[in-house]
Amino acid sequence: MEPVTFRPIGVIRTPFTDIAGMPVQGAGAIGIAGRIELDTDLMEGLVDIEGFSHLTLLYYFHLGAGPRLTVKSFLDDQFHGVYATRAPLRPNPIGLSTVRVVSVSGSTLEIEDVDILDGTPLLDMKPYVPGLDDRADARIG
């Protein structure tokens, strides 16, 4: 299979410069402020984004320690396959977080509920739509 290359669309700014003390998931980051600095040449893509309260961010784990196929989750002492966890040590180090949109000004989005390291390259963002994204019958392993 051919390699896939992405160009970041911006950068995520947060108060976290180190993983020590950083929330592990968004549920532990309620109210923590950050911002997205979108490349200005992509600003037109923000038209109507203010209508959404939340965004799902896709980003690159730029400071990752390399992939592992089995990992210990932060809430567990047993090893699991990486695909059965939300661990960042993935073959393709892509992160996923849902954040609250506070405001949009030009190419800058003020956000909250941030569980991401400062300077993280943003690959994409999509509006969170409860009717499409929420699964009432979801279960966890």
GIURWO-V642457 format. One record per residue. N is the residue number from 0. BURIAL is I if it has 9 or more other ideal C-beta (glycine too) atoms within 8 Angstrom, else O. D_LAST is the distance of its C-alpha to the last C-alpha in Angstrom with 2 decimals. Layout:
N_BURIAL_D_LAST, N_BURIAL_D_LAST
This chain:
0_O_30.09, 1_O_32.06, 2_O_30.82, 3_O_29.97, 4_O_31.68, 5_O_31.03, 6_O_33.51, 7_I_32.17, 8_I_33.31, 9_I_33.69, 10_I_32.52, 11_I_30.34, 12_I_32.23, 13_I_30.61, 14_O_31.74, 15_I_29.44, 16_O_31.32, 17_O_29.10, 18_O_25.40, 19_O_26.56, 20_O_26.25, 21_I_24.42, 22_I_21.52, 23_O_18.17, 24_O_16.90, 25_I_19.04, 26_O_18.29, 27_O_20.22, 28_I_22.96, 29_O_24.36, 30_O_28.07, 31_I_28.23, 32_I_30.73, 33_I_31.00, 34_I_32.59, 35_I_32.40, 36_I_35.57, 37_I_35.61, 38_I_38.19, 39_O_41.23, 40_O_41.82, 41_I_38.56, 42_I_39.46, 43_O_40.40, 44_O_36.75, 45_I_36.25, 46_O_38.44, 47_O_36.89, 48_I_33.87, 49_O_35.16, 50_O_34.13, 51_I_30.43, 52_O_29.03, 53_I_25.98, 54_I_25.40, 55_I_22.47, 56_I_23.64, 57_I_22.99, 58_I_24.47, 59_I_25.19, 60_I_24.01, 61_I_27.67, 62_O_27.55, 63_I_24.61, 64_O_25.08, 65_O_24.24, 66_I_21.26, 67_O_19.12, 68_O_16.82, 69_O_14.95, 70_I_14.52, 71_O_13.80, 72_I_12.02, 73_O_14.51, 74_O_12.70, 75_O_11.98, 76_O_14.57, 77_O_12.77, 78_O_12.89, 79_I_10.18, 80_O_11.32, 81_I_12.50, 82_O_11.07, 83_O_7.41, 84_I_9.03, 85_O_11.78, 86_I_14.33, 87_O_17.83, 88_I_18.84, 89_I_18.31, 90_O_20.79, 91_O_21.76, 92_I_21.57, 93_I_20.96, 94_I_19.66, 95_O_18.69, 96_I_19.64, 97_I_20.83, 98_I_24.15, 99_O_26.85, 100_I_30.19, 101_O_33.08, 102_O_35.96, 103_I_37.18, 104_O_40.49, 105_O_41.62, 106_I_39.00, 107_I_37.30, 108_I_34.37, 109_I_33.84, 110_I_30.18, 111_I_28.16, 112_I_24.67, 113_I_24.84, 114_I_22.44, 115_I_24.24, 116_I_26.94, 117_I_30.52, 118_O_31.96, 119_I_28.77, 120_I_29.80, 121_I_28.64, 122_I_27.96, 123_O_27.54, 124_I_26.81, 125_O_26.08, 126_O_26.54, 127_I_23.59, 128_O_24.23, 129_O_22.29, 130_O_23.21, 131_O_21.85, 132_O_18.96, 133_O_17.36, 134_O_15.16, 135_O_15.64, 136_O_13.28, 137_O_10.22, 138_O_6.84, 139_O_3.79, 140_O_0.00
